[in-house]
Amino acid sequence: MTHEYEWITDEMYDAKLREICHVEGSDFLVTHVTGVYEAVREYFNNDVIQELEDERQERIYTTDWDDTEEGEPEDDL
C-alpha cells in the first residue's frame, strides 16, 4: 500500500512542523536532530559570546562592596 500525500500543502506541512517543534522544545531539537546544533550554534555565535562577556563583566563589577554602608569595601586593617 502506498501513501499519497499530494493533498498536503506547504502551509499545512509547515504549520504542523512548527507545532511539533513547539511541543518537543528547542532543547530537544538542538540535541537530537542531526545538524541542528551546528546550524543554531553558528547562527547565535555572536549573541552567545556577547552574553557570556556581559555576564563575566557583571560578575567582575559586582563585588562585596554592596554589603557596606557607604558602598565601599570594608577596611580589613
N, C-alpha and C positions, 0 to 999 in steps of 0.2 A: 504494500500500500504506500503510495507516495502522497506527500502533503503539498497542497497548492497554497502558496502564501501570497499570491498576487493581489489579494484583497487588502493586504496590509499596506497602508500609505506610509510615506516617510514621516509624516507628522505623527501618526499613530505609534510607529516604532520608537521615535524619539521621545514622545511623551511617556511611553511605558518604560523605556530605558532610564529616563530621569527618575521615574517613580521607584524603580528597583534600586537605583543608586542611592536615592534618598533613604530608603528603608535599610539598605546594607550599611550605609555610612561611609564617609570618605576614608576613614582609617582602614576599614576592611578592603576597600578598593585599592588603596595605595600599597597595602602589604600582601594582597592575594592575587591581584591581576597583573600578569606579566607585562612589563613595560610602563605601567602607570607610575610607579615610584620614580623612575628615571625622568619621565616627562614632567611630573609635578615638581621634582627637585630642581630641574633646570628652569622651569617657569618661575618658581618662587625663590631662586637662589639669592638674588639681591635683597629681597624682603627678609629672608631668614637671617642673612648676615647683618643687616641693619638692626633688626630687632634684638639679636644677640648682643651686638655692640651697645645698643641703648640700655639693655638690662645690665650689662657689665659696668657702664658708666654710672648708672643709678646706684649700683652696689658700692662703687668706689666713693661716691659722694654722700652716701647715706651711712653715717658712722654713729658712734655712741654720742656724738656731740649733742644730739637732740635730747639726751637724757638729763642735761644740766639745766639749771635755771636760766642762765644767760645765753645758752645756745653755744657755749664754747666748752672744750674738753676740760674735765676736772684736772687740777694740778696734783700730780702724784708725789710731790715733794714732801 
